[in-house]
């Protein structure tokens, strides 16, 4: 079930500690990072590490727990908007199962909409890092970040040919940044959708168009083109471990794996070099950064094909690390 674009070494377990300075000049001291822990690959020093873990249904209130790690205002759930909560109740709750233990359940009702815009052409139930989050969660120009988490798509979730984003890396840029291009399109997504009448997972990269006036989508991989991966058997209802490592540069690097829980070989493995992973030219000011998002963000353009009640996606063990290659 292994699909490899370019072979590389996978890093799954994340740990470590430390602090991170934003956009600080590189030191000429070769031992600057000598006291930082080395990650599991033996190739990187861990500059900072942040974890968001569920403490179960009886633990800390869920939204307070999320905001204690990612920052206040980091939740974009329908129940937080007065015009957008027809069914009531929290849209992110915590549960326990014997496979993964404590985890978060993201719930999307058919009637839900997109924040204060209401129910128009899309729905959103996400958590994110953003400008008010701690600086160590923001990917600045020239830094390398690793993201890992576990997720499970509910057996009954329906997708269409339009987007259902489960993970995004979004660029943020000040409007007066040099070489600024609209940041409305994410740099990278994990998307559930339908291709050739089959449900599957897509890893999508978005890059500048030729004249740099906008962006274009590029599918790096889609499971419907993999003969040994089946939506019903290998994806829906299965816990999957995700890992993403990114060098934040205009010509950066991307390494990514999606691995069924308990298995050693990835279902999907992507290794891309000289790939666009920055949207602000060479402008590395503090107002320009890349942030992660997780949850359910989907189009309503074919809403008649969606479940008319609700859908669920489960997440666990979010980890965000800044790392430094050992040279």
N, C-alpha and C positions, 0 to 999 in steps of 0.2 A: 504494500500500500504506500510505498515511498515514491514521492515525485520530487526529484532533485533538479533544480536549475543549475546550480553550481555547488559542488560539495563543500562543506565547511564544518567546523566544530560547533556543536550546539552547547549553549549554556542555559540550563533550566532553573536550578536552584539559585536563589538570590539572597544575599545577606550582606552585612557590612555596616559601617557607620562612618560618620565624618561630617564635615561641613563644606559648603560650596560658596565661593565668592563669584559674584556675577560680573562677567566681562572683565575680569582682572587681567593685567598683562602677564604673559608667561614669564616665569622666573628663569634666569640663566643657571640656576642651581639644579644640577641633574638629580639631586636627592630631594627635591621639593616634595615629592609624593612618597618618599621612602617609608613613612610611617603609616600610610594608608593600607588597609587590607587588600589582598589579591583575590580576585574572583575565582570561581570554580574552573574557568578555562586556563588559568595561569597566565593570561595575556593582558589583563586589565587590572588597574588599581581602582578600588571603589571610593569615589570622592564623596558621594552622599547616597543614602538609601532611605526610602520612605515606603511604608507598608500600610495598606488599608485592609484589615481583616474583619470579617463578621465575628461578633461575640455571641451570636445566637439570639433566639426569640426572647429570651429572658434577660438579655444584657442591656447595654446602653441604648437609649432611643436611637433608632436607625439614622434619621437625618442628622441628629446631633453628632453621631459617631462619624459619619461621612464628612461633615463640615469640620470636625476637629482635626482631620488629616489634610483634606484638600482645600479648606478655607470656607468661610461663610459665604453663602450665595452660589456654591458650586453645584447645586442640584437644580435641574430643569425638569421637574416632574409635573404632570398635569394638575395634581391636587394643590399646587402652590399658586395657581392662577384662578381668580374668582370666576372667570367666564369659561372655565375649561375643566370642570370636574363633575360631570353628570352622575357618576356612580359613587362618588364619595370614597373616603378611605385613602390610605397611603398607597402610592404606586411603586414604592420600593420598600420591601419588608425583608426580614431575616428568617431563615429556616434552617433546619438541620436534616441531613440524611446520612446514612451509614457509609456511603461511598466517599463523599467529599467532606463531611462534617458541616460546620456552620458556613452559611453562604447567604448571598443577597438574591432576592427574587425581584426582577423588574417586570411590572405588569402593564400591559397596554390594552385599554378597553377600546372597542370599536368606535365609541363616540368621542374619544379623546382627541385633542388637537395639538397645536404647537405653541406652547407658552401663552403669552397674552394675545396672540393672533387668533386664538380660537381654532375651530376645525375648518380649515380651508382646503389645502391640497397636500398636507403632510401632518405627521404626528411625531411627538418627541417625548421621550422619557430617558434622560441621560444624566450622568455625572461627569465632571470635567475639572481640569486645572485651568485657571484663567488669570487675568491680571492681578486679582486680589489674593491669589494663592501664594504660598511661600515660594521665594525665588528658586529654591532647589528643585522645584517641580517643573520649571520652565526650561525648554531647550533653547539655549542661546547660540549664536553664530560661533562655529568652531568647537562646540562641545559634542560629546558622544553620550547618548542616553540609551538605557535598556528599560524595556517595559515587559512585565510578565503578568499573567493572570490565568485563571481557568474559567471556562464558560460552557454552558449547556443550553442548546436550543430545544424548547419543549417539543415533544413528539408531534403535537397537533398544530404547531405554528404553520401558517400558510404564507407563502411569499409569491410575488408576481415578477414580471419582467422589469419592474421598476425597483428602486433601491430600498433595501432594509439594512441600514448601516448598523453594525454592532460595535465597531471600533473606528475611531478617526484620529489622525494627527492633523491638527489645524494650525496654520500659520497665523500669527497676529503681527500687524505692521502699523506703525504710525502713518497717518495720511501724508505727512511730508517727508517720508523716508525716500532716500535715493532709489530710483528704479522701482518704485512702488507699483505693484500689480494687485488687483483685487484678490483678497484672501477668502472670498466666500466659498471657494472650492477647497476641500481638504487635500493635503499632500498625499495621504495614504488612507485607505479604508479596507476593512474586512466587511464584506457585504453579502447578504443572503438574497438571492434572486433566482429567476427562471431564465434559462438559456436552452434553446432547442427543445422546449416543452419539458424540461427537467429542472427540478429544484437543485441548487448547489450553492457553494461558497465561492466568492470571487475576492481576490486581492487586487485592488485597483490603485494605480499611481496616477496622480494628476500633475501635469507639467505645463510650462509656458507653451503657447502657440509660437509659430515661427517669428512673428513680429513683436512678440512679448506684450501684446495688448490684452491678452486673455489666457485661458487655460484649456487643455485638452485631456481627455481621459485615456488611460492606457491600461488594459487588463494584463497583469503580470501572470496570473494563473486563474483557472476556473475549474472546479472539481467536475463539472459535467464533461470536460475533455479528458478526464482521467478514468481509464477503464476499470481501475481497481478501487474506486471510491464511489460509494452509493449513498445518496442523501438519507434514505430511510434506515440503512444498516450502519453507516459509518459516521453520520453527522447528527441527525435529529435524535434527541434522547441520550446522547453520549457526552460525557465530560471530556473536554479537549483542553490541553495546556497550550497557551500561546506565549511566544517570546518574540520580541522585536528589538533589534539594536540598530541605531541610526547615528550616522555622523552628519551633523547639521551644517552643511555647506551647499553652495550652488551645485558643485559636482561632488556629491557626498557618497556614502555607502549605506546599503540597507541589507541587513541579514534578518531573516524571519523564519520561524517554524510554527506549525500547528501539529501537535502530537496527541494522539488518543491517550487518555489517562492510563498510566500503568505500562505503556509501551515505550520502547527506547528509540524506535525509528519514526521520524516525522511522517505524517500524512502529506504535508506540504512543506517544502524547504525552498527558500528563495535567497539568493545571494547576488546582489546587484552592486556594481561599482560605477562610479561616474554618473550617478543618478541624481537628479535635481531634488534636493531636500532643504531648500531655503528659498524664500520668496522676496527678499528685500535687498537684492544686489549684494554689495559688500557692507551694507549698513548693519552694524551689530549693536546699535544702541539698545538700552534696557527695555524700551517699548516694543522692540521686535523680538519675537520668540515663537516657539512651536509648543503646542499644548496637546495632551491626550484627552480623548472623550470615550466613554463607554456607555452602552445602554441599547435602547431601541429608537431608531430614528428612521421613519419610513414614509414613502410616498403613498398618497391616496388616489393616484390616477386610475388604478384598477381596483377600487375598494370593494366592488361586488365579488371579487375573488378571495377576499380576506375572510377570516373568521368573523362572524357577526356578533360574537360575545367578547372574548378577550384572548390575548396571547401572553406568553411568559418566556423570558430568557433569564437564565441563572448565571451569576458571576461569583467568583471567590478569589481571595488571595492576590489582590492587586499589589504590584511592586513597581516602584519607579526609582531608577538609579542613574546617577551620573557617574561615568567611568572614564578612565584615562589609559590609553594604550601604553604598555610598558615598552620603551624603546631601547 
